[in-house]
């Protein structure tokens, strides 16, 4: 699995697309940082960026992750190398995890760029590094969940364009479907509680406020586990077809 992971990760940085993704992310994340810090001149600027500002960054990643994951399995089909991969001595589980981890590593590298903003805030104000750590843990868990969605979609589609479009649809629905439930069941406390519990967006808010809840961690790990398992089943079925 390690060799396949390195191969997948290397292939990302051999493509000019990844540098376009990095450029877009830096542009929008810098904008989020500047806007949230211009809103106040107080030491709370750091907390503001790490809270609402990072929620904005998560939304940017919602738009970029489908582009990162579109090639995971779709490219194998387009290059007609899928059968070679499926008949290799590496297990399907290892193949899926290697591809997931390569895409997740790219996501983590993008998020790591925002550490520069934290250093700037530390130099100009007061930063609670424990709260910062929790925000980054939440961002990585949420990102892993988005990557797992893109992984599954890529295993089901035959073109990168289709993979991107379906990933966008799935991720946007997953991110905002609770808003629909709030509107439909606004008078039902039980339904809104269920909606919050199942919301990929709501479960990040605790991290954004500097709170560590086992429930939120278990939610994201379970979310990733379900989508990775489904991807393994899809690929395994294709292997024996």
Secondary structure, 3 states (H helix, E strand, C coil): CHHHHHHHHHHHHCCHHHHHHHHHHHHHHHHHHHHHHHCCCCCCHHHHHHHHHHHHHHHHHHHHHHHHHCCCCHHHHHCCCHHHHHCCCCCHHHHHHHHHHHHHHHHHHHHHCCHHHHHHHHHHCCCCHHHHHHHHHHHHHHHHHHHHHHHHHHHHCCCHHHHHHHHHHHHHHHHHHHHHHHHHCCCCHHHHHHHHHHCCCHHHHHHHCCCCCHHHHHHHHHHHHHHHHHHHHHHHHHHCC
